[in-house]
Structure formats: C-alpha cells, structure tokens
Amino acid sequence: MRIASLLPSATEMVCALGLAEDLVGISHDCDYPPQIAGTPVLSQAIVTSTLPSGEIEARIRHAVHRGNSVYHLDAEQLAELRPELILTQELCSVCAPSYTLVKQAAKVLDAETKIVSLEPLGLLDILENLLLVGELTGHRARADAIEGDLRDRIDRVWDSVAGLPKRRVACIEWLEPLYVAGHWVPEMVAIAGGRDVLGKTREPSFMASWEDVVAAAPETLIIMPCGFDVARTREEIHLLTDRPEWHRLPAVQDKQVYLTDATSYFNRPGPRIVTGLEILATIFHPQASTVALPPRSFEPL
C-alpha cells in the first residue's frame, strides 16, 4: 500500500507495523524512526524549532489570526506520489497539516484515495488509533500485538505506583507564553502516580498565568515544550528561571524540576507515548521503577 503520513505519530505507527517501505511521503516533522530518512517530504512550516519560543508563538498566532495555515503542503508532489492512504489530523493546527488542508490538496488524486484524520484526546485513544492504522493497512493482527504490549506496559506502571503518595504535578508545554499541557498528559500523570494540578484531561493545552502556577503550588514540575528535546529546552529554560515567581514554587525549592525529550515521548500521540508514561513514573517514584529508559529522555534541571 502507498501511504503518505503527514503526522509524526502516524509515521511512527506505520513503521511500528513494519510498513516503513510503504511510506511514499511524510511531513517535515517526521524524524523517527531512522529508516524513514530519504522519504519525500510533502510539507513545510512557517516556523522551525530553532526560533525563539516567543517568536514561534507570535508567527503562528499571526497566521491563525489571518485565517492562514501554518503549513505549506506540496499538492503537486502529493499527486505525483499517488498515495492510496493519507494520514493526517485536525486536533492541533500547529502539529501537522490539517484534514481540511490535506483534503483540498488531494482533490487532484484518484477518488479512491482514502484520507483519514487521527484525533486522539486521551491515552487509550492513541492505542485505538494504532488499531485503526493497522486495520486500514491490512495489518490488524500486528497492530493487536503491539497494542497489547503497550497496554501491558501501562498496567505495569499503574501497578508499580499503586498506594504510593501522589505528588502535585504541573506540566509546562510552552515557555513563552506559558502553556499547560492537556489532552493525554494529565491522564499520564495520574497513571504514573501524580496529580496534575493545572492540566485538564482530554482538553486542549492552554495559556496560563504565573499567578495560576504559583497558586497551584506544584511539588514537581515537568517541562515538555512542544517539539523540543532536553537540549533545546535547556537553551530557553531561562524564560522560566528568570521569572520572579520561579523561586516561589515548591518544586523549585525542592529541586524537583525535570526537562524532558518532549517531542519524542509526550507531544506525539504515538507508540512512544508509553515511554513517556514510564518516564513520569520514574520521576515521581524512582524507588518503584525498574524500567530502563532511553538516554537523555529526561534530566533534572
């Protein structure tokens, strides 16, 4: 099957199913797993993660305010590649080309081309999306096996922290302006043995004031800027640490602030989200964790 994936998490699902060679096109943000290197790139964004956080936010907000997409999609190349299945999303206008944009670009394709929008709001929705991709590609049995393994890992995390004290947690998804993580992240925090004091389960991430963060008094701070890894986050952590409110937070006073590889393990609703769950459990309750985590998946500030 000829597959175009315009969503990094969908690309990871396709590859987990053993279908990397079926990918005829990907988005500019698709960077994992390594075997997709060289696959034609079909999209381009108006911003890159190398820009300062404030400028990224300003450019995106300006485009959205004017009714413009934050992506350019190469409709001509898409037509040349003749995909039978296109995977995209509508959940976040900043995460990937939207279903509407893709549908417009795909008008030149054969009428039988299937365009599927993946819209997970919670952790189990991500697993359901994996099963859907398996169904669409004719590899449901393989998807069932992977989904079962992911559920087993989720259950092991849940069991490992059962009965342990729940720390007050805040998850920061953007640095300037300040955004709190939503959707599946508060659910991950709960399963990992914490209590998210700001995020809203199955609701979008949202802008928060420093007064909100101080009032929530988090005992642990997880820093997970969308699209950033640990090193990139460390470059701009001063946007938080320079704030006068910073040192009023219990998490800062107790040295319980952690930088994460957010782009790999928290922002993308793909198979590696369960590794993100294991990261959180290790941070909250290190004495209960026996999981070997990937290098540089998180670091204390």
Secondary structure, 3 states (H helix, E strand, C coil): CCEEECCHHHHHHHHHCCCHHHEEEECCCCCCCHHHCCCCECEEECCCCCCCHHHHHHHHHHHHHCCCCCEEECHHHHHHHCCCEEEEECCCCCCCCEHHHHHHHHHHCCCCCEEEECCCCCHHHHHHHHHHHHHHCCCHHHHHHHHHHHHHHHHHHHHHHCCCCCEEEEEEEECCCCEECCECHHHHHHHCCEEECCCCECCCCEECCHHHHHHHCCCEEEECCCCCCHHHHHHHCHHHHCCCCHHHCHHHHCCCEEEECHHHHCCCCCCCHHHHHHHHHHHHCHHHCCCCCCCCCEEEC
